[in-house]
Amino acid sequence: MLNIDQFELYSVAIITLLAVISPGPDFAMVSKVSLLKGRQEGILCALGISTAISVHLTYTLLGLGIVFVNNIWVLNTLRYLGAMYLIWLGASALWPDIKALFGRTKPKQENEPLKSENTSQNKLTRNSSAFWSGLACNVLNPKTMLFIMSLFSQVISTDTSLLMELGYGAYIALAHFVWFALVACLLTSARIQQKVLVFKIWIERVTGLLMTSLGLRLLIN
């Protein structure tokens, strides 16, 4: 019979929920993808984040997490890569305005019609991009690595069975997917989408600035 530590179980459940709902790069990424590309892409982005959580859990359960944490260059490498990725995403969203600022192109207009993306190839590309964006955003976030490592080293007992640890891992990954999929669904409701069509350009600008600032903060801290 599986022995379950009730205090440990509730601790993992509550700490995970608090970590998931706290604003950060993942939330910014899902919001951007959902608002600008749609519900399906937002859910795929959430799936990418959940898959990335599984990556962190896998090397933690294999004992590699301790090796990574004890080698500061690993954390610094992840931090720099994650920061540059977020800055690149932010700069990409702001690039039309940057080019317009230097007089190369006309700035985007708020009432500019959305480009048609009805072909199956374009849809496949967008779906793939949404998934990989979520995956990369979370995998390259050293704070996620530290969260998983702290949870398994300080909250989960060394006496906990492997089966129970796998159960915790499945819960953590599922919690990330459910929360961010819910965010994607809420942000793509009919009422919000009507406003998105009007403020699309400003959403791009705000999310671009947000991701750039998150990247710079990660790079500096």
Buried (B, 14 or more C-beta within 10 A) or exposed (E): EEEEBEEBBEBBBEBBBEBBEEEBBBBBBBBBBBBBBBBBBBBBBBBBBBBBBBBBBEBBBEEEBEEBBEEEEBBEBBBBBBBBBBBEBBBBBBEBBBEEEEEEEEEBEEEEEEEEEEEEEEEEEBBEBBBBBBBBBBBBBBBBBBBBBBBBEEBBEEEBEEEBBEBBBEBBBEBBBEBBBEBBBEBBEEEEBEEBEEEBBEBBBBBBEBBBBBBBEBBEE
